[in-house]
Amino acid sequence: MDHGVCITWYNLPDKSRDAYLAWLHANYIPKQLERPGVRWAAHYASLDNVKLSGAKGRLSNVKGSAVPAGDRYILLMGGADAHAFARPTQREYHDAMPAADRKMLALRIGERVNVMAEEARVHGPAATRPVDAIAMSPCIQIGSFNNGADQADDEVMAWYAQWRLPCMEKLPGCVRVRKYASVSGWAKHAIVYEFTSAEARNENFLDHEKPYPEQEAWSDRVVRKLVHA
């Protein structure tokens, strides 16, 4: 079981990057994995110049400085449920760490955290058979967002259930997709697409809706109502 997730987005200063990454993987992550209910951890560096699907300009982002803007590194930790990150909370856990560890945590720039509960999960053609792996794949695409002024909760839910997730079950190179709803943090929703590689994502994901113009139009309508971090 891994029905909860804690997601942390942040940037790092270039001069401290190597020391921080060494500490994170040798010290911080192993200690997190000792916490009751924490099942796995996965740490990613964002790629530059990533092409997005859909018409140019349809993604809207939150304005101003209300939401921290870190996005170069993404740390995900899977829990038995969302409350794996509530006993204690991440802030309480960090406050109790030794001073040397808190100094390393202070290197994070523009840090944003969401704790979420899994809403749905599907597996793609590249998933192991039988499906038994729970840890994240080598490449992910992650979106975190709120509904816009239209508050189209039902339509967002229906779009994922009726169109986007069924598409991913057939997409070459797709391992898994996990849809999350927020328990704590700015974003109300998150979607994590898992691929075997960035190349597989770029080759198969960008144009997967082209043969279905009506559904492509539905996707465009839904996405334009969302506000992303």
C-alpha positions as CSV (number, residue, x, y, z in Angstrom):
1,M,0.0,0.0,0.0
2,D,1.2,3.5,-0.9
3,H,-1.9,5.6,-1.1
4,G,-0.3,8.8,0.3
5,V,2.5,11.0,-1.1
6,C,4.5,14.0,0.1
7,I,5.8,16.1,-2.8
8,T,8.5,18.8,-2.3
9,W,9.5,21.2,-5.1
10,Y,12.6,23.4,-4.7
11,N,15.7,25.0,-6.2
12,L,19.3,24.8,-5.0
13,P,22.3,27.2,-5.1
14,D,24.8,25.9,-7.7
15,K,27.8,26.1,-5.3
16,S,26.1,23.9,-2.7
17,R,24.4,21.4,-5.0
18,D,26.8,18.5,-4.8
19,A,27.1,18.7,-1.0
20,Y,23.4,18.9,-0.6
21,L,22.7,16.0,-3.0
22,A,25.3,13.8,-1.2
23,W,23.6,14.6,2.1
24,L,20.1,14.0,0.8
25,H,20.7,10.6,-0.6
26,A,23.1,9.3,2.1
27,N,21.4,10.8,5.1
28,Y,18.0,12.4,4.7
29,I,16.2,9.9,2.5
30,P,17.4,6.8,4.5
31,K,16.1,8.4,7.7
32,Q,12.8,9.2,6.1
33,L,12.4,5.6,5.0
34,E,12.7,4.5,8.6
35,R,9.6,6.4,9.5
36,P,6.5,4.3,10.1
37,G,4.4,4.0,7.0
38,V,6.9,5.6,4.6
39,R,7.3,3.2,1.7
40,W,9.7,4.7,-0.9
41,A,11.4,7.9,-2.0
42,A,12.3,9.3,-5.4
43,H,14.3,12.4,-6.3
44,Y,14.2,14.1,-9.7
45,A,16.0,16.9,-11.4
46,S,13.9,18.9,-13.9
47,L,14.8,18.9,-17.5
48,D,15.0,22.1,-19.4
49,N,13.2,23.0,-22.7
50,V,10.5,20.3,-22.2
51,K,7.8,20.4,-24.9
52,L,4.3,20.4,-23.6
53,S,1.3,18.9,-25.3
54,G,-1.7,21.0,-26.6
55,A,-1.9,24.5,-28.0
56,K,0.7,27.0,-27.0
57,G,-0.4,29.3,-24.2
58,R,-3.2,27.1,-22.8
59,L,-1.4,26.6,-19.5
60,S,-2.1,29.2,-16.9
61,N,0.2,29.7,-13.9
62,V,-0.4,31.3,-10.5
63,K,0.4,35.0,-10.4
64,G,2.7,36.8,-8.0
65,S,4.7,35.4,-5.1
66,A,1.9,33.7,-3.2
67,V,3.2,30.3,-4.1
68,P,6.9,29.5,-3.9
69,A,8.4,29.0,-7.3
70,G,11.0,26.3,-6.8
71,D,10.8,23.6,-9.5
72,R,14.3,22.4,-10.4
73,Y,14.2,19.5,-8.0
74,I,11.3,17.3,-6.9
75,L,11.3,14.9,-4.0
76,L,8.5,12.5,-3.7
77,M,7.9,10.1,-0.8
78,G,5.2,7.5,-0.8
79,G,3.3,6.5,2.3
80,A,0.8,3.9,3.3
81,D,-1.6,6.8,3.4
82,A,-1.4,10.6,3.7
83,H,-1.2,10.4,7.5
84,A,2.3,8.7,7.2
85,F,3.4,12.4,6.9
86,A,1.3,13.6,9.8
87,R,2.8,11.7,12.7
88,P,4.8,13.9,12.8
89,T,4.2,16.5,10.0
90,Q,7.2,17.3,7.8
91,R,7.7,20.7,9.5
92,E,7.7,19.0,12.9
93,Y,10.1,16.3,11.7
94,H,12.5,18.9,10.2
95,D,12.4,21.1,13.4
96,A,13.5,18.1,15.4
97,M,16.5,17.3,13.2
98,P,20.1,18.1,14.3
99,A,21.4,21.5,13.5
100,A,23.7,20.2,10.7
101,D,20.7,18.7,8.9
102,R,18.6,21.8,9.3
103,K,21.5,23.7,7.8
104,M,21.3,21.5,4.7
105,L,17.5,21.9,4.5
106,A,18.0,25.7,4.6
107,L,19.7,25.5,1.2
108,R,16.4,24.8,-0.5
109,I,15.1,27.8,-2.4
110,G,11.5,28.5,-3.1
111,E,10.4,25.3,-1.3
112,R,6.8,24.2,-1.7
113,V,5.2,21.0,-0.1
114,N,2.0,19.1,-0.7
115,V,0.8,16.1,1.1
116,M,-1.8,14.2,-1.0
117,A,-4.0,11.2,-1.0
118,E,-4.3,8.9,-4.1
119,E,-7.5,9.4,-6.1
120,A,-6.8,6.9,-8.9
121,R,-4.1,4.8,-10.5
122,V,-3.7,3.1,-13.8
123,H,-0.9,1.1,-15.4
124,G,0.4,1.5,-18.9
125,P,1.9,-1.1,-21.3
126,A,5.4,-0.7,-19.8
127,A,4.4,-1.7,-16.3
128,T,5.8,-4.9,-14.9
129,R,3.5,-7.9,-15.2
130,P,2.1,-8.8,-12.9
131,V,1.8,-5.3,-11.7
132,D,3.6,-5.2,-8.3
133,A,6.1,-2.4,-8.3
134,I,5.1,0.7,-6.3
135,A,8.2,2.9,-6.5
136,M,8.4,5.7,-9.1
137,S,9.8,5.2,-12.6
138,P,13.0,6.8,-14.1
139,C,11.1,9.6,-15.8
140,I,8.0,11.5,-14.6
141,Q,5.9,14.4,-15.7
142,I,4.1,16.0,-12.8
143,G,1.5,18.7,-12.7
144,S,0.1,20.5,-9.7
145,F,-2.8,22.8,-10.0
146,N,-6.1,24.3,-8.7
147,N,-9.3,24.8,-10.5
148,G,-9.8,28.3,-11.9
149,A,-12.8,30.6,-11.6
150,D,-15.2,28.1,-13.0
151,Q,-14.5,25.6,-10.2
152,A,-15.0,22.8,-12.6
153,D,-14.5,20.0,-10.1
154,D,-16.9,17.5,-11.8
155,E,-15.5,18.1,-15.2
156,V,-11.9,17.7,-14.1
157,M,-12.8,14.4,-12.4
158,A,-14.7,13.2,-15.4
159,W,-12.0,14.1,-17.8
160,Y,-9.4,12.1,-16.0
161,A,-11.7,9.2,-15.4
162,Q,-13.2,9.0,-18.9
163,W,-10.4,10.2,-21.1
164,R,-6.9,10.9,-19.9
165,L,-6.3,7.9,-17.7
166,P,-7.8,5.4,-20.1
167,C,-5.5,6.9,-22.8
168,M,-2.4,6.3,-20.7
169,E,-3.3,2.6,-20.2
170,K,-2.5,2.2,-23.9
171,L,0.3,4.7,-24.4
172,P,3.7,3.0,-25.3
173,G,6.4,3.9,-22.8
174,C,3.9,4.7,-20.0
175,V,4.5,2.7,-16.8
176,R,1.9,4.2,-14.5
177,V,-0.2,7.3,-13.8
178,R,-1.2,8.4,-10.3
179,K,-3.9,11.1,-9.7
180,Y,-3.8,12.7,-6.2
181,A,-6.0,15.0,-4.3
182,S,-4.6,17.4,-1.7
183,V,-4.6,17.0,2.1
184,S,-2.2,19.8,2.8
185,G,-0.5,22.4,0.6
186,W,-1.4,24.9,-2.1
187,A,-2.3,22.6,-5.0
188,K,-5.7,20.9,-4.9
189,H,-4.7,18.3,-7.5
190,A,-1.6,16.6,-8.7
191,I,-1.0,14.2,-11.6
192,V,2.1,12.1,-11.9
193,Y,2.8,10.4,-15.3
194,E,5.5,7.7,-15.2
195,F,7.5,6.8,-18.2
196,T,10.4,4.5,-19.0
197,S,12.5,7.4,-20.2
198,A,12.3,11.1,-21.2
199,E,12.7,9.9,-24.8
200,A,9.6,7.6,-24.5
201,R,7.6,10.5,-23.1
202,N,8.6,12.9,-25.8
203,E,8.0,10.3,-28.6
204,N,4.6,9.1,-27.5
205,F,2.9,11.6,-25.2
206,L,2.9,14.9,-27.1
207,D,0.6,13.9,-29.9
208,H,-1.4,11.0,-28.4
209,E,-4.7,12.9,-28.8
210,K,-4.3,13.9,-32.4
211,P,-6.4,11.0,-33.8
212,Y,-9.3,12.0,-31.5
213,P,-10.2,15.7,-32.3
214,E,-13.3,15.8,-30.1
215,Q,-11.4,14.5,-27.1
216,E,-8.5,16.8,-27.9
217,A,-10.9,19.7,-27.7
218,W,-12.2,18.5,-24.4
219,S,-8.7,18.4,-23.0
220,D,-8.0,21.9,-24.3
221,R,-11.2,23.1,-22.6
222,V,-10.4,21.5,-19.3
223,V,-6.8,22.5,-19.1
224,R,-7.6,26.1,-19.8
225,K,-9.7,26.3,-16.7
226,L,-6.8,25.2,-14.4
227,V,-4.2,27.3,-12.6
228,H,-0.8,25.6,-12.3
229,A,2.0,26.3,-9.8
